[in-house]
Amino acid sequence: MNSSATSARTVTLQGQPLALAGRPPVIDDSAPEFSLVFSRRPEDASADGGFAMPELRQVGLDDYRHRIKLLNIFPSIDTPICADSVRACELFARSHPKHALLMISADLPFAMQRFCADHSIKNLFALSTMGDTRFGRDYGVGIDTEPLRGLCARACFVLDSANKVRQGSTPFSRTVWKGGLWPAHGASARQGFRSHRSLAASCRPKRANACC
């Protein structure tokens, strides 16, 4: 780990700073490619809470080509703010079916399956970083301090249909959210994309600069 490169960017856990690895893409950058594990609960899964093996496959940005994408990145679905952000994204997705809302964390697909089933979440794409050691660094969200090394800090990126970054914040900061998010960025961002603000606000946190 290059401490000089990561020490300037931190999030906090109960007041303690945690270094972040890498640098996030900025506005107008091409979003870094990734290979994450997609999971979906089978439609015929038992409704009594019994285990049902989710569908598992590797996916990348090309699987969501020609769609506006929200990347809602967080450490674990088993933390309150992260869970709230996913429920908020589900509400947004129901009225914006042409957008792809990607929920990205280090959770195993089985945990995401359980959460989605318990909360009737059917319109989001649950992606796991398991097996992808580059994602956290490529997006500047990889926690590089023990005991949470390997998890992702909370962050949000909005990509246009050409996978260009149109909005992004990592880590979440009070300054970014206070002013109503970011302005629109040119015609390509406006085409088929009515409101950057409402899309990015789907994963707005309750606390600033906290990792979970």
N, C-alpha and C positions, 0 to 999 in steps of 0.2 A: 504493500500500500504506500502510495506517495502522500505522506501526511501533509505536505505543504500544499498539495493540490486539493485536498478534501477538507482541511480544517476550517477554511473560510466559509463553507456551506454546511450548516447544521440544522437539525430539528431537535426538539426537546421531548424527553420522556420523564414526566414528573419532575420537571425543572432541570434535568441533567442533559447536556448537549450530546448529540449523536452525530458523528461526521457522515457526510454523504459522498459517495464515490461518483466520479464522472461529472459531466456537464450536460445540462438539459438542452435540447434543441430550442432555438429561438424562432420568433415570428419569421415566416417565409422560408425557413429551413425545410428540406425534405425530411419527413419523419424517419427515424432509423427503422430498418426492417427488423422483424422479430420472428421467433418460432416458439409459440406458446401452446399449451394443451387446452383444447376446447372441451367443455363438458356440457352435456344436456341430459336431463332426467328423462328416461323413456316415458312416452305418453301412457303406456299401459302399466306403469309402475303401481304397485299396490298402494292404496290410500291409507293403510293402517300403520304407516310409519316403518314398515319393513324395508330391508335393504334392497335396492335395485341398482344394478351396475349401470352407471351413466355411459353415454356414448363418449368416447375419447378419441381425439385425433389432433394432429399438429396443424396449427393455422398460422398464417402471417397476414400482413397488410393486404396482400393480393386477394385474400378471401373476402375482403370487404370493399373491393374496388368499385369506383363510381358512386360511393356513398359518403356522406358526411359522417365523420366518426368522432365520438367522445371517448377518450381514454380516461376512465376513472380508476386511478391507481391507489392502492392502499395496502397496509400490512396484513390485515386479517379480517375476515368477515365476523370473527368472534370478538370484535371490539365495538363499542356502542356507536361511535361516530361513523366508522366504516359501514356498519350495518344501516345506519340512517341514510347515508349517501346512496347506497344501493336501492333502498326503498324509494327514495326520491327520484332516482334515475328511472325506475320502473314506471312511475307515474308519468314522467315525461315521454318515455318510449311509447306508451299506449296511444298517445295522440300524435306521435311523429314516427310512424312505422317505416319511413324511408331512410331514417338515420340509423346508424349502427352504434349502439352504446356498449362499449367493451369494459367489463369489470375485471380488473387485473390485480392479482395478489399471489402470494406464495401458498395460499390455501390449497389443500388437496381437492381434487374434483368431488370427492365424496362429501366434504364439508360444504362446498358450494351447493351440491345437490340437495343436501338436507335443508339449508337455509332457503333456497329457492322454493322448495316444496312447502315448507312451513309458512312462507309469506306469499304464496301464489304468484311468484315472479316467473313470467313466461316470455318476456319481450327483450331480455338482455342477453348478452353473450358473456358467459363466465369463463375467464381464461386464467390458467395457472402458470406461474413462472417456473414451476418445477422442471429441472433439466436445462433451463436457459440461464446460463451464468452471465450473459452479456446484457440482458434487458435493463437491470437496475443501473448499470454504469452508462449504457447508451442513452438512457432518458434522464440521467442525473438524479435518480431517486433511490439508488441502492444504499441502504444503511451499512456503514463500514465500521461500526463500533459494536463490540460485544455489550450486552448479550443478544442483540437483535440483528447481528450481521447476517446478511443474506435476505432480509426482508426488504420491502419497498416502503418508503415514506409516502404519505398521502400527497397526491398531485393530480392535476387535471390538464389534459391537452385536448384541444379541438383541432381536427384535421379536415381539410377540405377533400373533395372527391379525387384530387390528384395527390393526396397524402402530404400536402404542404401544411405546416403548422400555422394555424390562424389565431390561436389563443393558447396560453399555457402558463402555469404557475407551479413551481417546485422549488423549495417547499411552499405550501400555502403561506401567504403573508398578509398581515393586517392591511398594509398599504394597497395591495392589489385588490382585495375584496371591498374595501371601504368605498371606492369611487364607482362601483357598479361594473366592475370587470373592465374589459378592454374595448377599444373602438373597433369598428369593422375595418377590414383591410382589403380594399379594392374590389373590382367587379367579380373576380373569381371566387371571392369569399361570399359574395352576396347571392350568387346564382344558386337557387334551390335551397338557400340557407337564410331564413327570415330573421333569426335572432341568435347571434352568437351568445348574447348575454343569458338568454333563458336556457340554452343548451349547457353552457358551462356552469351555470348556477345550479344545475341539477345535482352536482356533487359538492356544493358549497359546505364548508366545515362550520362547526360551531365554535371551535377554538382556533386561534391563529398559531401557525408554526409548531403545532404539536404533531408528533409522528403517528399517533393513533387515537 
